[in-house]
Every structure is written in structure tokens, then in C-alpha cells.
């Protein structure tokens, strides 16, 4: 059985970033990355649907240690995938990856201060085991095996093709076809303009509207800075500018939701003109940032609608019929292809089971410590990005904190670090403050957050920067133990 000081689970954007931080901020420690699939890239390798792109700018979605040099700030999936793979290759991280190792379980043994990791390898699902002193989960937040697709009545009767974006196949030909995209989230608004380039008509069928905002695909200021300044300096300036603007906009949306709502709706009016029914199709019933906003680069979806190649229908589905979809209003939308862009299935820790000293851990009963560790689970962290900003911003800070903790443990001879919920006045709140369907469907299975530090999630980069980069490691909440203390505790327990 192989042993590593640290095992990282996942070789996507987060996992490659975690490995870089380990190599550079906590050097000298052995590590391996266990990746369930056969390639680097995570989401950006899995998703291959037409037009796949980021919904955050690459100056904040990119790594702090690796400047984004592509002129497009809103980047396509293949470019992001290449960027992640390049980061792994140029830093020698790819040599540490064990591909097609799907982690199924992790058990902590306090007597040895070790995790035992069990994984399935390849198509044969051969079981292999590893041990590690610290386990770092970078496996994302949704199931790779299945997306969310409601079981609409009549689906077997439909004579055309039905596809979920998560499992798009390259042989799917939309040329001259009538396509319905069910959904109104980021995936739907990405697919509609791309499919409209080739299909005869693309219909975005939604139950209710989402906030949709246009933004230039290229950042002219960032490109100018890159031409006139060293790459890292230009990247850093642009990154901080975008971070600060994002924080300002989120804060404004929370403090003055009606003002922000009016401005967002007016922007859609400006795009589609006075004759378009913006109230029905682009005026959500909720406030901005109750759900994530949808980004469209260079107004591409609005352009497809103006050109008559795409349309939006706001209605409920009664059932599928042979030639399309029957709506509650009685109208039939004809279709040759239906794309169910109905969302992801949220899955914590990649579906892995966790136990501590032989006792299964129910993650929904745990409290999230600083958004990265969990109450009563030793030597364990997970990388989870922001709900209101770029994923990588929080992941970078999480990696820095993990490295600081590992260094602290080495300096003081500690072998175990466990967040303990010692303050009885700490109340519980939902882990994610979003009303998005994929979050609400999984809320019962997610950890909780507290109502005050260090258990509170602030979704604020500046606060997290202070806490995770500069805050005390030994803050009275983490219980640190030496090997001698664990041995003594085990002996005492055996005697009892």
C-alpha cells in the first residue's frame, strides 16, 4: 500500500492549483493526485457541448500564479482546458497524477493518524488502497455520472433526439433542425446562440426568467495593460480590478436590489428593443444574486434573437408529444432535437464515503470551518469556490490555508488537526445562500455553515483573504494533537 503525505482527489482546475501550492508553499512533502477520469481538466474536459465557455472572466477564474494571456477574457472550454493542462505540464504536476483512479471511500484512523483511501481503477474497477496524512478534496460539486433531468411525461413518445448537455455527443447534427433547449441558466444561454448558427430555429423554453447580462468577450483594458506591462503585473492589476468590481456589484445588488434589477432589465430592453416582451421573458421574480447571473459575451444570444434564429418561450411543459412539446398553454412547440439544459446533480466529495475511526460521517451533520474543513473530521479539507464570484478565487485561498496549516503542524510536531464545535452559541445556516434549483434539491445533504466566525461563509474575497492568508492557524477552534497524545488517548480508551 503506497503512502503519501498528501493525497489530492481530482485533476481539474482546483486539483492542479492545489498541487502547485503544495509544491511551492509546503515543499518536501510527497503527494499524489487521484483522478477518476482519464484526462486533466475536470469540468473543462468533461463538458463538450457547443459553445462551452466560462461564465467568469479568466483574470479571476485563472490561477494567481499563471497569467492568462489569451485576448478573450470570456474564454471557450478548449482554451481553458489547454490552460489547465499547460499549468500541470510546465510545473511537473502531471507526473503526480494517477488517472482512472475513482476514489470510493476514505477512513481516518486516529491511532495511526492516517487516512486509508480506497479507489477503483479502470474499467475493471480493481480496488486499490493508499494511505495519506492529509486528504485534500478537489473533486468539484456535481456528479460526473449523471445530470439533473426531470422525467417529463411522454418523453418515450418523442420521435426526435433528447440530449443532456453534460453528455453531448460529437455526432449530433443540428443543421437545419428545430431545436428546443429546456432551461434558462448558464448552459442554456451558452447553447442557444451557438446552436442558432446552424439550426433552422432554436427555442429556449423556460419556466421562469433568469437575469442575463451582456459583457464584451475581450477586455480592452486588460489587453492594453498586457501589451505595455510585464505579463504578471498586467495580470495582477486586471485581476484585482475585476475582483473589486465584482465585490462592489454583489454588495450593491444585496443592498439595493430593486435599483440593480431595474438596471439589468433596462439593459435587456436596450438589446432587444421596445417591441420585445422583456417583462415576460427576461424579468425574474427574485432579486439579483439570489441565483447566479447568466453572462452572454458580446450580446451573442440577444443577437440570435434579434436575427430571428432564436426565440424565448416562457411556459410550463405539459408533456412531450411525437413531434415536439405540448405546453400548459395548449401550444405545441415542434422540435427535431430537445436539449435538456435542466441543471446539474449536486454531489459532495465526488460521491465518496467518509468515516472516522470506523464511524460513517454524515456530512449534512457537520459544520463547515472557514468553508474548507468540517467539524470533527481530522486532516481533511475540500476546495469549493465562490457562489457569487469566480471559482478559483476561493480555491486559491483555500490552498494557501491548507499549506499554512501543514507547515504549522510540521513546525510544532502535530499529526492531527480537527475543527471542533466548542461554542454552543453557534447557530446553523444553509451552506449555500442560493435559490438555484440544483442547490435547493441537495440542501438536505450538504454541510451547514455557522452564523459567526470561523464557521460563517461570507462569500467575500477580501474577508477571506484576511482570514485565510493572514489569520491565526491556532485560533482555538482547531484541535491539534501530537502522535504521543493520540497514543495516550488510544491507550486510555482501550483500558476503559
C-alpha positions in Angstrom: 0.0 0.0 0.0 1.5 3.3 -1.1 1.7 6.2 1.3 1.8 9.9 0.6 1.9 12.9 2.9 -1.0 14.4 1.0 -3.5 13.0 -1.5 -5.4 15.3 -3.7 -8.6 14.0 -5.3 -9.3 15.5 -8.7 -7.1 16.8 -11.5 -9.3 19.7 -12.6 -8.9 23.4 -12.2 -8.8 23.1 -8.4 -6.7 19.9 -8.1 -3.9 21.3 -10.4 -3.9 24.5 -8.4 -3.7 22.6 -5.1 -0.7 20.7 -6.4 1.1 23.9 -7.4 0.5 25.3 -3.9 1.8 22.2 -2.2 5.0 22.2 -4.3 5.7 25.8 -3.7 4.3 26.6 -0.3 4.7 23.4 1.5 7.7 21.8 -0.3 9.3 18.5 0.6 6.0 16.7 1.1 5.1 13.7 -1.1 1.8 13.9 -2.8 -0.3 12.2 -5.5 -3.4 13.3 -7.4 -6.1 10.6 -7.9 -8.3 11.4 -10.9 -11.3 9.3 -11.7 -11.3 10.1 -15.4 -8.5 9.7 -18.0 -7.6 13.3 -18.5 -6.7 16.6 -16.9 -9.3 19.3 -16.8 -12.3 18.3 -14.8 -15.4 20.2 -15.9 -13.5 21.7 -18.8 -12.6 18.2 -20.2 -16.0 16.6 -19.4 -18.3 19.2 -20.9 -18.1 19.2 -24.8 -21.4 20.8 -25.8 -21.3 23.5 -28.5 -20.1 26.9 -27.3 -18.9 25.7 -23.8 -17.2 28.6 -22.1 -16.5 30.3 -18.8 -19.2 32.4 -17.1 -16.5 34.3 -15.2 -13.6 36.3 -16.6 -10.4 34.4 -16.9 -8.4 37.0 -15.0 -10.2 35.8 -11.8 -11.0 32.2 -12.9 -7.4 31.7 -13.9 -4.7 30.9 -11.4 -3.0 33.7 -9.5 0.4 32.1 -10.3 -0.2 31.7 -14.0 -1.2 34.8 -16.1 -4.0 34.4 -18.6 -2.5 35.6 -21.9 -5.4 34.9 -24.3 -7.1 38.1 -25.7 -10.5 36.7 -24.8 -11.4 37.3 -21.1 -14.6 35.1 -21.5 -12.9 32.0 -22.8 -14.1 28.9 -24.6 -13.8 25.5 -23.0 -11.0 24.1 -25.1 -8.8 27.2 -24.3 -9.5 26.7 -20.6 -8.7 23.0 -20.8 -5.4 23.8 -22.6 -4.6 26.4 -19.9 -5.1 23.9 -17.0 -3.1 21.2 -18.8 -0.3 23.7 -19.5 -0.2 24.6 -15.8 0.2 20.9 -14.9 2.8 20.2 -17.5 5.1 23.2 -17.0 5.2 22.6 -13.3 5.7 18.9 -13.4 2.4 18.3 -11.7 1.2 15.8 -14.4 3.8 13.3 -13.3 2.0 13.0 -9.9 -1.5 12.1 -11.4 -2.9 8.6 -11.2 -5.6 8.6 -13.9 -8.7 6.5 -13.8 -8.5 6.1 -10.1 -12.1 6.8 -8.8 -12.0 7.3 -5.1 -14.8 5.5 -3.4 -14.1 5.7 0.3 -11.8 7.3 2.9 -11.4 6.1 6.5 -9.4 8.0 9.2 -7.6 6.0 11.8 -6.7 8.1 14.9 -4.4 5.5 16.3 -2.1 6.0 13.3 -3.1 9.5 12.3 -3.7 8.2 8.7 -6.4 8.2 6.1 -6.8 5.0 4.1 -8.2 5.7 0.7 -9.8 3.1 -1.5 -10.2 3.7 -5.2 -11.5 1.8 -8.3 -9.1 1.6 -11.2 -10.1 1.5 -14.8 -13.0 -0.4 -16.4 -12.2 -3.5 -14.3 -12.8 -1.4 -11.2 -9.9 -3.1 -9.5 -9.7 -1.9 -5.8 -6.5 -0.3 -4.7 -5.6 1.4 -1.4 -3.4 4.3 -0.4 -2.6 5.9 2.9 -2.0 9.6 3.5 -1.6 12.0 6.4 -3.8 14.7 4.9 -6.6 14.4 2.4 -7.5 17.3 0.1 -10.7 17.0 -1.9 -10.7 18.9 -5.2 -13.5 16.9 -6.9 -15.9 19.7 -7.7 -19.5 19.9 -6.6 -21.6 17.9 -9.0 -22.0 14.3 -10.3 -20.0 13.4 -13.3 -22.1 10.3 -13.8 -25.5 11.9 -14.2 -27.0 15.3 -14.7 -30.4 16.5 -13.5 -33.2 15.8 -15.9 -36.8 15.8 -14.9 -38.9 12.9 -16.0 -41.2 14.8 -18.3 -44.4 12.9 -19.3 -44.4 11.5 -22.8 -40.7 11.5 -23.3 -40.7 8.0 -24.9 -43.2 9.2 -27.4 -40.9 11.9 -28.9 -39.6 10.8 -32.3 -36.6 13.1 -32.2 -33.4 13.1 -30.1 -33.1 14.1 -26.5 -29.7 15.0 -25.1 -28.4 16.4 -21.9 -25.5 18.9 -22.3 -23.3 17.0 -19.9 -23.3 14.1 -22.2 -23.2 15.7 -25.6 -22.0 13.6 -28.5 -20.0 14.9 -31.4 -22.2 13.1 -34.0 -25.2 15.1 -33.0 -26.1 17.2 -36.1 -28.4 20.2 -35.7 -28.0 21.6 -39.2 -31.4 22.7 -40.4 -33.1 21.2 -37.4 -35.7 22.7 -35.0 -34.1 22.6 -31.5 -35.6 23.2 -28.1 -33.3 24.0 -25.2 -35.1 23.4 -21.9 -33.7 25.7 -19.3 -32.7 29.3 -18.7 -29.4 29.0 -16.8 -25.8 29.5 -17.9 -25.7 26.3 -20.0 -28.9 27.3 -21.9 -27.8 30.8 -22.7 -24.5 29.4 -23.9 -26.1 26.8 -26.2 -28.8 28.9 -27.8 -26.6 31.3 -29.8 -24.1 28.6 -30.7 -26.8 26.2 -32.0 -28.6 29.0 -33.8 -25.6 29.4 -36.1 -26.6 26.1 -37.8 -30.1 25.1 -36.7 -33.3 26.4 -38.5 -34.7 27.7 -35.2 -33.6 27.4 -31.6 -36.2 27.8 -28.9 -35.2 28.5 -25.3 -38.1 27.1 -23.3 -38.1 28.3 -19.7 -40.5 28.1 -16.7 -39.3 31.4 -15.4 -36.7 34.1 -16.5 -33.1 34.5 -15.3 -31.0 37.6 -15.2 -29.0 37.8 -18.4 -26.2 40.3 -18.7 -24.1 41.0 -21.8 -20.3 41.6 -21.4 -17.5 42.0 -24.0 -15.7 38.8 -24.6 -12.4 40.7 -24.8 -11.2 43.1 -22.0 -9.7 46.0 -23.9 -8.1 47.5 -20.8 -6.5 44.1 -19.8 -5.2 43.6 -23.4 -3.7 47.1 -23.4 -2.0 46.5 -20.0 -0.6 43.2 -21.2 1.0 45.0 -24.3 2.6 47.7 -22.2 3.5 46.0 -18.9 5.1 42.7 -17.8 2.6 39.9 -18.0 2.4 39.2 -14.3 2.0 42.8 -13.4 -0.7 43.4 -16.0 -2.5 40.2 -14.9 -2.4 41.2 -11.3 -3.8 44.6 -11.9 -6.6 43.3 -14.0 -7.3 40.5 -11.6 -7.7 42.9 -8.6 -9.7 45.4 -10.7 -12.2 42.6 -11.6 -12.3 41.3 -8.0 -13.1 44.7 -6.6 -15.7 45.4 -9.2 -17.4 42.0 -8.6 -17.4 42.6 -4.8 -18.9 46.1 -5.4 -21.6 44.9 -7.7 -22.6 42.0 -5.4 -22.8 44.3 -2.4 -24.8 46.8 -4.4 -27.2 44.1 -5.5 -27.8 43.0 -1.9 -28.2 46.5 -0.6 -30.3 48.0 -3.4 -31.8 45.0 -5.2 -34.6 47.0 -6.9 -32.2 49.5 -8.3 -29.9 46.8 -9.7 -32.9 44.9 -11.0 -34.2 47.9 -12.9 -30.8 48.5 -14.5 -30.3 44.8 -15.6 -33.8 44.8 -17.1 -33.2 48.1 -18.9 -30.0 46.6 -20.4 -32.1 43.8 -21.9 -34.6 46.4 -23.3 -31.7 48.2 -24.9 -30.6 44.9 -26.6 -34.0 43.7 -27.8 -35.9 46.9 -28.4 -39.3 48.2 -27.3 -41.4 45.5 -29.2 -39.9 42.5 -27.3 -41.8 41.3 -24.3 -38.9 41.7 -21.8 -41.3 41.6 -18.8 -42.4 38.0 -19.6 -39.1 36.5 -20.8 -36.3 38.4 -19.0 -37.8 39.8 -15.8 -37.2 37.3 -12.9 -39.4 37.2 -9.8 -36.4 37.1 -7.5 -33.7 39.6 -6.7 -30.3 39.7 -8.4 -27.8 37.2 -6.9 -30.5 35.1 -5.3 -29.3 33.0 -8.2 -26.1 33.4 -10.3 -26.4 35.8 -13.1 -26.0 34.5 -16.7 -23.4 36.1 -18.8 -23.6 36.4 -22.6 -20.4 37.5 -24.3 -20.7 40.2 -27.0 -24.5 40.0 -26.8 -24.5 36.8 -28.8 -27.8 35.4 -27.5 -29.5 38.8 -28.0 -28.2 39.0 -31.5 -29.6 35.5 -32.3 -33.0 36.6 -31.0 -32.9 39.8 -33.0 -31.9 37.9 -36.1 -34.9 35.5 -35.8 -32.6 32.5 -35.4 -33.6 32.0 -31.8 -36.7 32.7 -29.6 -37.6 32.5 -26.0 -40.8 30.9 -24.8 -41.8 31.2 -21.1 -44.3 28.4 -20.2 -44.6 25.1 -18.4 -44.3 21.7 -20.1 -47.5 19.6 -20.2 -45.9 16.6 -21.9 -43.7 15.5 -24.8 -45.5 14.6 -28.0 -44.3 12.8 -31.1 -43.2 16.0 -32.9 -42.3 18.3 -30.0 -43.5 19.5 -26.7 -47.0 20.4 -25.6 -47.2 23.3 -23.2 -49.6 24.1 -20.4 -51.0 26.9 -22.5 -52.0 24.4 -25.2 -49.4 25.4 -27.7 -47.2 22.8 -29.3 -43.5 23.6 -29.9 -42.3 21.5 -32.8 -38.8 20.0 -32.5 -36.4 17.6 -34.0 -34.0 17.8 -31.1 -34.6 18.6 -27.4 -31.7 19.6 -25.2 -32.4 19.2 -21.5 -30.3 22.0 -20.0 -32.1 21.4 -16.8 -29.0 21.5 -14.5 -26.5 19.5 -12.6 -26.9 17.0 -9.8 -25.0 18.4 -6.9 -22.7 15.8 -5.3 -20.4 16.5 -2.4 -16.9 14.9 -2.4 -17.5 13.1 -5.7 -19.8 10.6 -4.0 -17.0 9.3 -1.8 -18.0 7.9 1.6 -16.1 9.2 4.7 -15.6 7.5 8.1 -13.6 8.4 11.2 -12.4 5.5 13.3 -14.9 3.2 11.6 -17.8 5.5 12.2 -19.5 6.8 9.0 -19.6 10.6 8.7 -22.9 12.2 7.7 -21.6 15.4 6.0 -25.0 17.1 6.4 -24.5 16.9 10.2 -21.1 18.7 10.0 -20.4 22.4 10.2 -18.1 23.9 7.6 -15.0 25.6 9.1 -13.9 28.6 7.0 -15.6 27.0 4.1 -12.9 24.3 3.7 -12.8 21.9 6.7 -15.5 20.1 8.6 -16.3 19.7 12.2 -14.9 16.5 13.8 -13.2 15.4 10.6 -9.4 15.4 11.0 -6.8 16.3 8.5 -9.3 16.9 5.8 -10.1 19.8 3.5 -12.1 20.5 0.4 -11.7 23.1 -2.3 -15.0 24.8 -3.0 -15.3 28.1 -4.9 -17.5 31.1 -4.6 -21.2 31.2 -5.5 -21.0 34.9 -6.3 -17.6 35.2 -8.0 -15.0 33.1 -9.8 -14.5 29.6 -8.5 -10.7 29.8 -8.4 -10.5 32.9 -6.2 -11.7 30.9 -3.2 -9.8 27.8 -4.2 -6.5 29.7 -4.3 -7.1 31.0 -0.8 -8.1 27.5 0.4 -4.9 26.0 -1.0 -2.8 28.7 0.7 -4.5 28.0 4.0 -4.0 24.2 3.7 -0.3 24.8 3.1 -0.1 27.1 6.1 -1.7 24.5 8.3 0.6 21.7 7.1 3.6 23.9 7.8 2.3 24.8 11.2 1.7 21.1 12.0 5.3 20.2 10.9 6.8 23.1 12.9 5.0 22.1 16.1 5.1 18.3 15.8 1.3 17.9 15.3 -0.1 15.0 13.4 -3.8 15.7 13.7 -5.8 18.9 13.1 -9.6 18.7 13.8 -12.1 21.6 13.8 -14.2 21.3 16.9 -17.5 23.0 17.5 -16.9 24.2 21.1 -19.0 27.3 21.2 -22.6 26.3 22.0 -23.9 29.7 20.8 -23.0 29.0 17.2 -26.2 28.7 15.2 -26.6 26.8 11.9 -27.5 28.2 8.5 -27.6 26.6 5.0 -24.2 26.1 3.4 -25.1 28.0 0.2 -27.3 31.0 0.2 -28.7 30.5 -3.3 -32.2 29.7 -4.5 -30.9 27.9 -7.6 -32.7 24.6 -8.3 -29.5 22.5 -8.1 -28.7 23.9 -4.6 -32.3 23.5 -3.3 -32.5 19.9 -4.5 -29.4 19.0 -2.5 -29.7 21.2 0.6 -30.6 18.3 2.9 -27.4 16.5 2.0 -25.0 19.5 2.3 -23.0 20.5 5.4 -24.2 23.5 7.3 -22.4 26.8 8.0 -22.4 28.7 11.3 -23.8 32.2 11.9 -20.5 33.6 13.1 -16.8 33.1 12.6 -15.0 30.9 11.9 -17.9 28.8 10.8 -19.5 31.6 8.7 -19.2 31.7 4.9 -19.1 35.3 3.8 -18.7 34.9 0.0 -16.4 37.8 0.2 -12.8 37.7 -1.2 -11.4 40.5 0.9 -12.6 39.0 4.2 -11.4 35.5 3.2 -8.1 36.9 2.1 -7.5 38.3 5.6 -8.8 35.2 7.3 -7.1 32.5 5.2 -3.9 34.2 4.2 -3.1 36.1 7.4 -5.4 34.8 10.2 -4.1 32.6 13.0 -3.9 28.9 12.4 -4.2 28.1 16.1 -7.4 30.0 16.6 -8.8 28.0 19.5 -11.2 26.1 17.2 -8.8 23.7 15.6 -7.7 20.9 18.0 -4.1 19.9 17.3 -2.6 16.7 18.6 0.8 15.1 18.6 1.5 11.4 18.0 2.2 10.9 21.7 -1.2 12.5 22.6 -3.0 10.2 20.2 -1.2 7.1 21.5 -2.1 8.1 25.1 -5.7 8.7 24.1 -5.9 5.3 22.4 -4.4 3.5 25.3 -6.8 5.2 27.7 -9.8 4.3 25.5 -8.6 0.6 25.3 -8.3 0.5 29.1 -11.8 1.7 29.6 
